[in-house]
Amino acid sequence: MPNIKVAIASNSLGKSVAGHSILRKLEVARSHGFEGVEVAFECLDAHAASFLGSRSESLRAAAGDVHQKARSLSLRLIALNPFGAYDGLKDPVDIDDRLKEAELWFELCVIMEIPIFQITSCLYPMDEARITSDPKVIARNMRRLGLKAQKYNLLVAYEAPAWGIHIDTWQHIQEILSLVDLPNVGHCLDTFHISAREAGDPFNAGIRSGGLERLKSSLDEMRHIVRPSSIVYLQLSDATKADPEQTSYPRKDFNQPKFMTQSRNCRIPPCEPEGTLPADRVAKAIFDMGYSGWVSIEVFHTDMWSDSAS
């Protein structure tokens, strides 16, 4: 497998609100042999609370501290994520406000020598009245973001979570990317989102009827449409079945989409015996396409809220 580098998400090593500092999580990542770390904004934001100054000043100071720690460990910081609530916006004021926030994130990426800025499509609980499903409008917004990111020498990794309001498949992302037509804006592919959207049944351990056939068709289409060079990076995870009653979940929300409930509380590393999704088929298809680059493990599980998770 050529030039595959393995990373892990910072918030997969324990939640900051449970007392897990990002500096300690970088040490843990290095001790377990990871070459890189996706920086979850929540982890950086929590670290910024220990610095004085305005929000932007404390975030920049925290970013410098995190970068210094990573360099001391010979660990690459590969992405800052997840930026959202932007792609389908209609109001020019809303768009400008989010672009201003994005530029702050771009500056943080530069400080941490992070090459990838990751954005998700618009998600619950966003007010659907604020956004559009029109691909041309979405592409126009994404092109503005991509052009700004070019000034910072950043790649933009665009992801469709399985519960996206309007954009919830890699095919939707591909349609937007074709309209955006910028070399620095590409796919963030995630084995959880793709396998869950096509085949998953969040509250049961099995696969939805016809799920494997739908997934095979989707992956066959991907092989013919998606260029490996347009994949900015790949995220790997599976999931256990979710509890519809959310009995022991730290953050209960009975209005959230079912895939979101599963993603927040049940995501585990790929190839674990308790996994319920055909996530390995997604990964194999992408590797067989010739993808080469960063592969990041994402674990979003209730265990991460334990004070001993990392």
C-alpha positions in Angstrom: 0.0 0.0 0.0 2.0 3.0 -1.3 2.6 6.1 0.9 -0.2 5.6 3.4 0.3 7.6 6.6 -1.8 6.9 9.7 -3.3 9.5 12.0 -5.9 9.7 14.7 -8.4 12.4 15.6 -7.6 14.3 18.8 -11.1 13.9 20.2 -10.8 10.2 19.7 -8.3 10.1 22.6 -10.7 11.4 25.3 -13.0 14.4 25.5 -11.6 17.7 26.6 -14.6 18.3 28.9 -13.6 15.1 30.7 -10.2 16.5 31.5 -8.1 15.2 28.6 -5.8 18.0 27.4 -4.7 18.1 23.8 -1.0 18.2 24.8 -1.4 14.9 26.7 -3.4 13.4 23.8 -0.5 14.2 21.4 1.8 12.3 23.7 -0.6 9.3 23.7 -0.9 9.4 19.9 2.9 9.3 19.5 3.3 6.6 22.1 0.9 4.4 20.1 2.8 4.9 16.8 0.6 7.4 15.0 2.3 9.6 12.6 -0.2 12.4 12.6 -3.2 13.9 14.4 -6.4 15.5 13.2 -7.0 18.5 15.5 -10.6 18.8 16.5 -11.4 22.4 17.1 -13.1 21.6 20.4 -9.8 20.3 21.7 -7.9 23.4 20.6 -10.7 25.7 21.9 -10.5 24.0 25.3 -6.7 24.5 25.4 -7.2 28.2 24.5 -9.1 28.7 27.8 -5.8 28.6 29.6 -4.5 31.7 27.7 -5.3 35.3 28.3 -6.6 37.7 25.6 -9.5 37.9 23.2 -10.9 34.7 21.6 -8.7 35.0 18.5 -5.6 35.8 20.6 -6.1 32.9 22.9 -6.8 30.5 20.0 -3.6 31.6 18.3 -1.6 31.2 21.5 -3.1 27.7 22.0 -2.3 26.8 18.4 1.4 27.9 18.8 1.6 25.8 22.0 0.1 22.7 20.3 2.4 23.1 17.3 5.4 23.3 19.5 4.3 20.1 21.4 3.7 18.3 18.2 7.1 19.2 16.8 8.8 18.0 20.0 7.2 14.6 19.4 7.9 14.5 15.6 4.2 14.3 15.1 2.4 15.9 12.1 -0.8 17.9 12.7 -2.8 17.0 9.5 -6.2 18.7 9.6 -8.3 21.2 11.6 -12.0 20.2 11.8 -14.9 20.3 11.6 -15.9 23.6 10.1 -19.6 23.8 9.2 -22.8 25.8 8.9 -21.6 27.3 5.7 -21.9 25.6 2.4 -25.6 26.1 1.7 -26.0 29.6 3.3 -28.2 32.0 1.4 -27.9 35.3 3.3 -24.8 37.4 2.2 -24.4 38.5 5.8 -24.4 34.9 7.1 -21.9 34.0 4.4 -19.5 36.8 5.2 -19.6 36.0 8.9 -18.7 32.4 8.3 -16.0 33.3 5.9 -14.5 35.6 8.5 -14.5 32.7 11.0 -13.0 30.4 8.3 -10.1 32.9 7.9 -9.4 32.6 11.6 -9.2 28.9 11.2 -6.9 29.3 8.2 -4.6 31.3 10.4 -4.6 28.6 13.1 -3.8 26.0 10.4 -0.8 28.1 9.3 0.4 28.4 12.9 0.2 24.6 13.4 1.6 23.8 10.0 -1.7 22.0 9.2 -2.2 21.4 5.5 -6.0 20.5 5.5 -9.0 22.5 6.5 -12.0 20.2 6.8 -15.6 21.3 6.2 -18.8 19.4 6.6 -22.1 20.0 4.8 -24.8 21.8 6.8 -26.2 19.6 9.5 -28.9 19.4 12.2 -29.7 21.4 14.3 -29.2 24.2 11.7 -32.3 26.1 10.7 -33.1 24.7 7.2 -34.7 28.0 6.2 -31.2 29.5 6.2 -29.8 27.2 3.6 -30.5 26.0 0.1 -30.2 22.7 -1.7 -29.3 24.5 -5.0 -25.9 23.0 -6.1 -25.0 26.2 -8.0 -25.4 28.3 -4.8 -23.5 25.8 -2.7 -20.7 25.6 -5.3 -20.5 29.4 -5.4 -20.0 29.5 -1.6 -17.5 26.6 -1.7 -15.5 28.3 -4.5 -15.2 31.5 -2.4 -14.0 29.4 0.5 -11.5 27.5 -1.7 -10.1 30.7 -3.2 -9.5 32.2 0.3 -7.9 28.9 1.4 -5.5 29.1 -1.6 -4.0 32.3 -0.1 -3.0 30.2 2.9 -1.7 27.3 0.8 -4.4 25.1 2.3 -6.4 22.1 1.0 -10.1 22.1 1.7 -11.5 18.6 2.5 -15.3 18.6 1.9 -17.3 15.9 3.7 -20.9 14.7 3.5 -22.0 13.3 6.9 -24.7 10.6 6.6 -27.3 13.0 8.2 -26.5 16.1 6.1 -29.6 18.2 5.5 -29.1 18.5 1.8 -25.6 17.1 1.1 -25.4 13.5 2.6 -23.5 11.4 0.1 -20.1 11.5 -1.6 -22.0 11.8 -4.9 -23.5 15.1 -3.7 -20.0 16.3 -2.8 -18.7 15.2 -6.2 -21.4 17.3 -8.0 -20.4 20.3 -6.0 -16.6 19.7 -6.6 -17.2 19.5 -10.3 -18.8 23.0 -10.2 -16.2 24.4 -7.9 -13.3 23.2 -10.1 -10.5 24.2 -7.8 -7.4 22.1 -7.3 -7.3 22.7 -3.6 -10.9 21.6 -2.9 -11.6 17.9 -2.7 -13.2 15.0 -0.9 -13.0 14.0 2.7 -14.2 10.4 2.5 -15.3 8.6 5.7 -16.0 4.9 5.9 -18.6 5.4 8.5 -20.7 7.9 6.6 -20.5 6.0 3.3 -21.3 2.6 4.7 -23.9 3.9 7.1 -25.7 6.0 4.5 -25.9 3.1 2.0 -26.3 0.0 4.3 -26.5 0.9 8.0 -29.3 0.4 10.4 -28.3 2.5 13.4 -30.5 0.9 16.1 -29.9 -2.7 14.9 -26.8 -4.8 14.4 -27.7 -5.9 10.9 -27.6 -4.3 7.5 -30.7 -2.7 5.9 -32.4 -4.7 3.2 -30.5 -4.3 0.0 -27.8 -2.4 1.7 -24.8 -4.3 0.5 -26.1 -4.1 -3.1 -26.5 -0.3 -2.7 -23.1 0.0 -1.3 -21.5 -2.0 -4.0 -23.2 0.1 -6.7 -22.0 3.3 -4.9 -18.4 2.1 -4.7 -18.5 0.9 -8.3 -19.6 4.4 -9.3 -16.9 6.0 -7.1 -14.2 4.0 -9.0 -15.3 5.5 -12.3 -16.0 9.0 -11.2 -13.6 10.0 -8.3 -10.0 10.6 -9.1 -7.7 9.5 -6.3 -5.9 12.8 -6.5 -9.2 14.5 -5.6 -9.4 12.7 -2.2 -7.8 15.1 0.3 -7.8 12.4 3.0 -9.6 9.3 4.3 -11.2 8.8 7.7 -11.7 5.2 9.0 -14.3 4.1 11.5 -17.0 1.5 12.1 -19.8 1.6 14.7 -21.7 -0.5 17.1 -25.5 -0.3 17.1 -27.0 2.8 18.8 -29.5 2.9 21.7 -32.7 4.6 20.7 -33.4 5.5 24.3 -29.9 7.0 24.7 -29.9 5.6 28.2 -26.2 6.2 29.1 -25.3 8.8 26.5 -23.6 11.9 27.9 -25.5 14.3 25.6 -29.0 13.2 24.9 -31.0 14.6 22.0 -34.1 12.8 20.8 -34.6 15.1 17.9 -31.3 14.5 16.2 -31.1 12.2 13.2 -30.5 8.5 14.0 -27.2 8.4 12.1 -26.0 11.3 14.3 -27.0 9.5 17.4 -24.9 6.5 16.3 -22.0 8.7 15.1 -21.8 10.7 18.4 -21.9 7.7 20.7 -21.0 4.5 18.9 -18.1 4.9 16.4 -15.3 2.5 16.9 -12.1 1.6 15.0 -12.5 -0.4 11.8 -12.2 -4.2 11.9 -13.4 -4.6 15.5 -15.6 -7.7 16.0 -18.6 -5.7 17.4 -18.7 -3.4 14.3 -22.0 -3.4 12.5 -21.1 -1.7 9.2 -19.3 -2.8 6.0 -16.8 -0.1 6.6 -13.9 -2.3 5.5 -15.5 -2.6 2.0 -15.4 1.2 1.6 -11.8 1.4 2.7 -10.7 -1.5 0.4 -12.5 0.2 -2.6 -10.7 3.5 -2.0 -7.3 1.9 -1.6 -7.9 -0.2 -4.7 -8.6 3.0 -6.6 -5.0 4.0 -5.9 -5.6 6.4 -3.0 -2.3 7.4 -1.3 -2.1 9.9 1.6 -3.3 10.4 5.1 -5.7 7.9 6.7 -7.1 8.9 10.0 -8.8 6.8 12.7 -11.9 8.4 14.2 -13.5 7.0 17.4 -16.5 8.9 18.8 -17.8 6.7 21.6 -19.2 7.2 25.1 -15.9 5.8 26.4 -14.3 9.1 25.4 -16.1 10.8 28.2 -14.3 8.7 30.8 -11.6 10.4 32.8 -9.3 7.5 31.8 -10.2 7.2 28.1 -6.7 8.0 26.9 
